Amino acid sequence: MRTKIVAGNWKMNNDKEQSNKLIKSLKKSIKKMSLKNTRVIVSPTFVNLSSAVKKAKKSKIEVVAQNMHQATNGAYTGEISGDMLKAIGVETVILGHSERRTYFGETDEKLAEKVNTVLEKGMETIFCFGELLEDRKSDNHFAVVESQLKNALFHLEAKDWKSIILAYEPVWAIGTGETASPEQAQEMHAFIRSIIEKKYNEKVADKVSILYGGSVKPTNAEEIFSKPDVDGGLIGGAALHVDDFTAIIAAI
């Protein structure tokens, strides 16, 4: 059975006090939930990771990073390495988010380097990918998604996929209020699983958790999560509100 995951990407929101308060409230709200085979993840900004790890200790909440550099160390002003993350208890990192691709020019090739470093450090990644609105309108969305996966991940060996979580995010549905229909999400998730099976084998494809990221809300989470190839969500805005995020977790 694939692991179910609800991950909150806090992006550049919440100072230290706000982050700790949100984690405290979330701990309380999910304490009595039955979360068998389900992971609850939050990703504060870098400066709040250490305090968040301490705040989430002995709870059902995992703290992950929003990004990391591919080098172990060096003259990379403003960057954070895998070793630095591990030193404060962070073992998982989000890579390839559409905002990193769009605003910071991260390419599939650069992301492949970052994935390699994640694996070398014994870490895990939530790897994001997805098409733009023009790709969807031109009926090119399957080709774009396949290209992103092949370029960044298909150099890996089958054994490496135990450290990979996928997050499909149709860029046109991020922070826009637009959401792919549950049927569109299922169609793409099934396609993703099929190309992984073609490259590797059924076992690898069957085991990898594929999350949906794109304006998931309490009102649509249950229907989206009910689809057979959707294993959870990468949640943006709704993850900043404890009641909304709790409702989405409950929906899984």
ChimeraX attribute file (.defattr): number of C-alpha atoms within 10 A of each C-alpha:
attribute: neighborCount
match mode: 1-to-1
recipient: residues
	/A:1	8
	/A:2	13
	/A:3	15
	/A:4	22
	/A:5	23
	/A:6	25
	/A:7	28
	/A:8	23
	/A:9	25
	/A:10	20
	/A:11	16
	/A:12	10
	/A:13	13
	/A:14	16
	/A:15	13
	/A:16	17
	/A:17	11
	/A:18	13
	/A:19	23
	/A:20	20
	/A:21	16
	/A:22	20
	/A:23	21
	/A:24	16
	/A:25	16
	/A:26	22
	/A:27	20
	/A:28	13
	/A:29	15
	/A:30	20
	/A:31	13
	/A:32	8
	/A:33	12
	/A:34	9
	/A:35	16
	/A:36	8
	/A:37	10
	/A:38	17
	/A:39	16
	/A:40	21
	/A:41	19
	/A:42	28
	/A:43	25
	/A:44	27
	/A:45	22
	/A:46	18
	/A:47	10
	/A:48	18
	/A:49	23
	/A:50	18
	/A:51	15
	/A:52	28
	/A:53	21
	/A:54	13
	/A:55	19
	/A:56	18
	/A:57	12
	/A:58	10
	/A:59	15
	/A:60	16
	/A:61	21
	/A:62	20
	/A:63	26
	/A:64	28
	/A:65	26
	/A:66	24
	/A:67	24
	/A:68	22
	/A:69	20
	/A:70	19
	/A:71	16
	/A:72	13
	/A:73	13
	/A:74	8
	/A:75	7
	/A:76	10
	/A:77	6
	/A:78	6
	/A:79	14
	/A:80	18
	/A:81	18
	/A:82	26
	/A:83	18
	/A:84	13
	/A:85	21
	/A:86	14
	/A:87	10
	/A:88	14
	/A:89	16
	/A:90	21
	/A:91	20
	/A:92	26
	/A:93	21
	/A:94	22
	/A:95	26
	/A:96	27
	/A:97	22
	/A:98	20
	/A:99	13
	/A:100	15
	/A:101	17
	/A:102	11
	/A:103	8
	/A:104	9
	/A:105	11
	/A:106	16
	/A:107	15
	/A:108	19
	/A:109	13
	/A:110	16
	/A:111	21
	/A:112	23
	/A:113	15
	/A:114	22
	/A:115	28
	/A:116	17
	/A:117	19
	/A:118	25
	/A:119	16
	/A:120	10
	/A:121	14
	/A:122	12
	/A:123	20
	/A:124	21
	/A:125	26
	/A:126	25
	/A:127	22
	/A:128	25
	/A:129	24
	/A:130	27
	/A:131	21
	/A:132	16
	/A:133	15
	/A:134	11
	/A:135	18
	/A:136	16
	/A:137	9
	/A:138	8
	/A:139	11
	/A:140	14
	/A:141	19
	/A:142	16
	/A:143	11
	/A:144	17
	/A:145	20
	/A:146	16
	/A:147	15
	/A:148	21
	/A:149	21
	/A:150	17
	/A:151	15
	/A:152	22
	/A:153	22
	/A:154	16
	/A:155	12
	/A:156	15
	/A:157	9
	/A:158	15
	/A:159	8
	/A:160	14
	/A:161	20
	/A:162	13
	/A:163	16
	/A:164	20
	/A:165	21
	/A:166	24
	/A:167	29
	/A:168	24
	/A:169	26
	/A:170	27
	/A:171	22
	/A:172	20
	/A:173	18
	/A:174	20
	/A:175	14
	/A:176	10
	/A:177	11
	/A:178	14
	/A:179	21
	/A:180	19
	/A:181	12
	/A:182	18
	/A:183	12
	/A:184	12
	/A:185	24
	/A:186	20
	/A:187	15
	/A:188	20
	/A:189	23
	/A:190	17
	/A:191	16
	/A:192	20
	/A:193	20
	/A:194	16
	/A:195	15
	/A:196	22
	/A:197	15
	/A:198	10
	/A:199	13
	/A:200	16
	/A:201	14
	/A:202	13
	/A:203	11
	/A:204	17
	/A:205	21
	/A:206	16
	/A:207	15
	/A:208	21
	/A:209	23
	/A:210	30
	/A:211	28
	/A:212	30
	/A:213	28
	/A:214	27
	/A:215	25
	/A:216	30
	/A:217	20
	/A:218	18
	/A:219	12
	/A:220	15
	/A:221	21
	/A:222	19
	/A:223	14
	/A:224	26
	/A:225	23
	/A:226	15
	/A:227	17
	/A:228	10
	/A:229	24
	/A:230	24
	/A:231	25
	/A:232	31
	/A:233	28
	/A:234	26
	/A:235	25
	/A:236	20
	/A:237	19
	/A:238	21
	/A:239	25
	/A:240	20
	/A:241	12
	/A:242	20
	/A:243	15
	/A:244	17
	/A:245	26
	/A:246	21
	/A:247	18
	/A:248	24
	/A:249	25
	/A:250	16
	/A:251	18
	/A:252	19
